[in-house]
Amino acid sequence: MYLKNSFLKVIKLVSQFQLILLQLSKGDLTLASSFLAPSVGRQTRSRSAQDGLETSAQGSVTLLTTTHLVEALVFPVSFPDDSSCFCQRSPGAPRSLIILGFARLISTSSVNYQVHVGEYGVHWNFFFTLAAVAILTFIINVHPNYCGILGSLILIGYQALLLCGLNKFIMSEERKPDIFSQNKEGIFSIFGYWGMYLVGVRIGSYLFFGGNADATLKTKKWAATRVWALCLFFWLITLLLDWYVEAVSRRMCNLAYVTFTLAANLQVLAILMLSHYVSGCKSSALEEAFNRNLLTSFLLANVLTGLVNLSIDTLSASSIFAVAILFAYAFVLSLSVGFADFFGIKLKFW
């Protein structure tokens, strides 16, 4: 009976994750954000991730991360009762992320893995970006109440530089032999992701850790209303920026992309908060299993995606075959995470 219940639990994890990926294959990206809902408490750490697989029209399979784990995996922030305390971050995070960045660079180069240089540059990857944001935040450590101001100033200043001609330099296909020009996309986008993170800290502090946590959290309806209001606000700002300032560009991580990301994630969070009006369990076993090993799950997903791209010509794969790959991917990943959760395995790299 014990083994039977364990097996049924793992099967439940697999089935739930396959349903999510089935929606992803139809273009519904919001369900993939079920890992985005933060847990709320006086000393709660924000743990969120948004992972999935993106299939192109040709059936190619690549790992999709919209928020890139900026808030969730490497910068856990606690808001203690003492409002004089600053945001706290693990000093080991940048070191671990730099190691992961070089490990990815070496591994992809050694197997001649296809990497689009227009994404982050020739040598850069997002682990280096996360490490840079962690270092900058550690050096310039401000109170959560002022993170929004600092983040907004960084984003506005960076956007002004883009409009003054920096955007043409970043989007240009010309690359000089120096390391800076070779990785211009990844290096300059640091400012956008840093500003995004700081604004996200302020939003999280406002929504869930107000001046009086008990008073703030005593009504879930009021919290949901604020989330929806902020969601609509950032969607409006995104449209105005996209129409009149500069089109959304993840490559540059410009201001429009930052507000778009915030609006999309707030929308997902608002939808998830509607579960408070539904009776029953508020979180799935799959969500809890992934929450215990977020970064490990993300790294395993990267490895599995790499194995698929190395062993299969995904560009010429049919839509049916692409969906079959998604289900096999979901089964292996969910099975691994489910067994790790069942045996109480929790891996942390710092």
C-alpha positions in Angstrom: 0.0 0.0 0.0 2.9 2.4 0.8 4.5 1.8 -2.6 1.2 2.0 -4.3 0.4 5.4 -2.8 3.9 6.7 -3.7 3.5 5.5 -7.3 0.1 7.2 -7.6 1.6 10.4 -6.3 4.3 10.3 -9.0 1.7 9.5 -11.6 -0.3 12.5 -10.5 2.7 14.8 -10.8 3.3 13.5 -14.3 -0.3 13.9 -15.5 -0.5 17.5 -14.1 2.7 18.6 -15.8 1.6 17.0 -19.1 -1.6 18.9 -19.0 0.4 22.1 -18.5 2.6 21.4 -21.5 -0.4 20.4 -23.6 -1.7 23.9 -23.0 1.7 25.3 -23.8 1.8 23.5 -27.1 -1.5 25.2 -28.0 0.0 28.6 -27.2 -1.4 29.1 -23.7 1.6 30.4 -21.8 -0.3 31.5 -18.7 -0.6 28.0 -17.3 3.1 27.7 -17.2 3.2 30.4 -14.6 1.6 28.2 -11.9 5.0 28.2 -10.3 4.8 32.0 -10.0 2.4 32.3 -7.0 4.4 33.5 -4.0 3.8 32.1 -0.6 2.9 34.8 1.9 4.2 35.2 5.5 6.1 37.5 7.7 9.5 36.0 6.8 8.5 34.3 3.5 10.9 34.0 0.7 9.7 34.5 -2.8 10.1 31.4 -4.8 8.8 31.6 -8.4 9.7 30.2 -11.7 8.2 30.1 -15.1 9.5 27.3 -17.2 8.2 25.6 -20.4 8.9 24.4 -23.8 8.3 26.6 -26.9 7.6 24.9 -30.2 8.0 27.0 -33.3 6.1 26.6 -36.5 8.7 24.2 -37.7 8.4 22.1 -34.6 11.7 23.2 -33.0 12.0 22.7 -29.3 13.8 25.2 -27.1 13.6 26.0 -23.4 11.4 29.0 -22.7 11.9 31.1 -19.5 10.1 34.4 -19.4 11.2 35.7 -16.1 14.4 33.8 -16.1 14.2 33.0 -12.4 15.4 36.5 -11.5 13.1 36.9 -8.5 12.7 33.3 -7.6 15.9 31.3 -7.6 18.9 33.5 -7.0 17.6 36.5 -5.1 15.3 35.2 -2.3 14.2 38.3 -0.4 12.8 38.3 3.2 10.9 41.1 4.7 11.2 40.8 8.5 9.1 42.6 11.0 11.8 45.1 11.6 11.4 47.6 8.7 14.9 48.9 9.2 16.3 45.8 7.8 17.5 45.7 4.2 16.9 43.1 1.6 19.0 40.1 2.3 20.7 37.9 -0.3 23.0 35.0 -0.3 26.6 36.1 -1.0 27.2 32.7 -2.5 24.7 33.2 -5.2 26.9 35.2 -7.6 29.8 32.7 -7.3 27.5 29.7 -8.0 25.9 31.5 -11.0 29.3 32.4 -12.5 30.3 28.8 -12.2 27.1 27.7 -13.9 27.6 30.3 -16.6 31.1 29.0 -17.4 29.9 25.4 -17.2 27.2 26.2 -19.8 29.7 28.1 -22.0 32.2 25.2 -22.0 29.6 22.5 -22.4 27.9 24.2 -25.4 31.2 25.0 -27.1 32.6 21.5 -26.6 29.7 19.8 -28.3 29.2 22.5 -30.9 25.7 23.2 -29.6 23.7 25.7 -31.6 23.5 29.1 -29.8 21.9 32.2 -31.4 24.4 35.0 -30.8 21.7 37.6 -31.1 20.2 36.4 -27.8 23.0 37.3 -25.4 26.1 37.5 -27.5 28.9 35.1 -28.5 30.1 34.0 -25.0 27.4 35.4 -22.7 24.5 33.5 -21.2 21.8 34.3 -18.7 23.6 32.8 -15.8 26.2 35.6 -16.2 23.3 38.2 -16.3 21.9 36.8 -13.1 25.3 36.9 -11.4 25.8 40.5 -12.5 22.4 41.5 -11.1 23.1 39.7 -7.8 26.5 41.5 -7.5 25.0 45.0 -8.3 22.2 44.4 -5.8 24.6 43.3 -3.2 26.8 46.4 -3.6 23.9 48.8 -3.8 21.6 47.4 -1.2 18.6 49.5 -0.5 15.5 49.2 1.6 12.5 47.4 -0.2 10.5 50.6 0.1 13.0 52.4 -2.1 13.8 49.6 -4.6 11.0 50.9 -6.8 12.5 54.4 -7.1 16.0 53.1 -7.8 14.8 50.5 -10.3 12.7 53.2 -12.1 15.6 55.6 -12.3 17.8 52.8 -13.7 15.2 51.8 -16.3 14.4 55.4 -17.4 18.2 56.2 -17.7 18.8 53.0 -19.6 15.9 53.7 -22.0 17.2 57.2 -22.6 20.6 55.8 -23.6 18.9 53.4 -26.0 17.0 56.2 -27.7 20.2 58.2 -28.0 21.7 55.5 -30.3 22.6 52.6 -28.0 19.7 50.6 -29.5 21.3 50.7 -32.9 24.6 49.5 -31.6 23.0 46.6 -29.7 20.8 45.5 -32.6 23.6 45.9 -35.2 24.9 42.6 -36.7 28.5 44.1 -36.7 30.7 42.8 -34.0 34.3 43.8 -33.3 36.8 41.3 -32.0 36.8 42.7 -28.5 35.0 40.8 -25.7 32.7 43.8 -25.1 31.4 44.0 -28.6 31.1 40.3 -28.9 28.6 40.2 -26.0 26.9 43.6 -26.2 23.4 42.2 -25.9 24.1 40.4 -22.6 26.1 43.1 -21.1 23.8 46.0 -21.7 20.6 44.1 -20.9 21.9 43.7 -17.3 20.6 47.2 -16.6 17.1 46.2 -17.8 17.0 43.1 -15.7 18.4 44.8 -12.6 15.8 47.5 -12.8 13.1 44.8 -13.4 14.2 43.0 -10.3 14.2 46.1 -8.1 10.8 47.1 -9.3 9.6 43.6 -8.6 10.9 43.7 -5.1 9.0 46.9 -4.4 5.8 45.5 -5.9 6.1 42.3 -3.8 6.7 44.4 -0.7 3.7 46.6 -1.4 1.3 43.7 -2.2 2.2 41.2 0.5 4.4 42.9 3.1 2.9 46.3 3.7 3.4 48.5 6.7 1.3 46.2 8.8 1.5 42.6 7.4 -1.5 41.4 9.5 -3.7 44.3 8.3 -2.5 43.8 4.7 -3.2 40.1 4.6 -6.4 40.0 6.5 -8.5 40.4 3.3 -7.5 38.4 0.3 -10.1 40.2 -1.8 -8.3 43.5 -1.3 -4.9 42.0 -2.2 -6.4 40.5 -5.4 -7.9 43.9 -6.3 -4.4 45.6 -6.0 -2.9 42.9 -8.2 -5.5 43.4 -10.9 -5.1 47.2 -10.7 -1.3 46.9 -11.1 -1.7 44.4 -13.9 -3.9 46.8 -15.9 -1.6 49.7 -15.1 1.5 47.9 -16.5 -0.4 46.7 -19.5 -1.4 50.3 -20.3 2.2 51.5 -19.8 3.4 48.7 -22.1 1.1 49.7 -24.9 2.0 53.3 -24.6 5.7 52.6 -24.6 5.4 50.1 -27.5 3.4 52.6 -29.6 5.2 55.9 -28.8 8.6 55.2 -27.4 10.2 51.9 -28.5 8.9 48.5 -29.5 9.2 45.7 -26.9 12.6 44.0 -27.2 13.8 41.2 -25.0 17.2 41.4 -26.7 17.8 44.8 -25.3 15.6 44.3 -22.2 14.2 47.8 -22.8 11.6 49.6 -20.7 8.7 48.3 -22.7 9.9 44.7 -22.2 10.2 45.2 -18.5 6.7 46.6 -18.2 5.4 43.8 -20.4 7.0 41.2 -18.2 5.6 42.7 -15.1 2.2 43.0 -16.6 2.2 39.4 -17.8 3.3 38.0 -14.5 0.9 40.2 -12.5 -1.9 38.9 -14.7 -0.9 35.3 -14.0 -0.7 36.0 -10.3 -4.1 37.7 -10.4 -5.6 34.7 -12.2 -4.0 32.3 -9.6 -5.4 34.4 -6.8 -8.9 33.6 -8.1 -8.4 30.1 -6.6 -9.2 31.6 -3.2 -12.8 31.6 -4.4 -12.7 27.9 -5.2 -13.1 25.3 -2.5 -10.5 22.6 -2.1 -6.7 22.4 -2.2 -5.0 25.7 -3.2 -1.8 24.1 -4.5 -1.0 21.0 -6.4 1.4 18.3 -5.5 3.4 19.1 -8.7 3.8 22.8 -7.6 5.0 21.8 -4.2 7.5 19.3 -5.6 9.0 21.8 -8.0 9.1 24.5 -5.3 11.4 22.4 -3.2 14.0 22.0 -6.0 13.4 25.0 -8.4 16.9 25.6 -9.6 17.7 21.9 -9.8 14.5 21.4 -11.9 15.5 24.3 -14.1 19.0 22.9 -14.7 17.6 19.4 -15.4 15.1 20.9 -17.9 18.1 22.6 -19.6 20.0 19.4 -19.9 17.0 17.5 -21.2 16.3 20.3 -23.8 20.0 20.1 -24.9 19.8 16.3 -25.3 16.7 16.7 -27.5 18.4 19.4 -29.7 21.6 17.3 -30.0 19.9 14.1 -30.9 16.9 15.2 -33.0 16.6 17.6 -36.0 13.9 19.7 -34.3 13.6 22.1 -37.2 12.3 19.4 -39.5 10.2 17.7 -36.9 6.4 17.5 -37.5 3.9 19.0 -35.1 2.8 15.6 -33.9 6.4 14.5 -33.3 7.0 17.8 -31.4 4.1 17.2 -29.1 5.4 13.6 -28.5 8.7 15.1 -27.5 6.9 17.5 -25.1 5.1 14.6 -23.4 8.3 12.5 -23.1 10.1 15.6 -21.7 7.3 16.2 -19.3 7.3 12.5 -18.1 11.0 12.4 -17.5 11.2 15.8 -15.8 8.1 15.2 -13.6 9.2 11.7 -12.7 12.6 12.9 -11.6 11.2 15.8 -9.6 8.5 13.6 -8.1 11.0 11.0 -6.9 13.2 13.7 -5.5 10.3 15.1 -3.6 9.2 11.7 -2.3 12.6 10.8 -0.9 13.0 14.3 0.6 16.0 15.2 -1.6 16.6 19.0 -1.7 19.6 20.2 -3.7 21.0 23.7 -3.1 24.1 25.1 -4.8 25.0 27.7 -2.2 
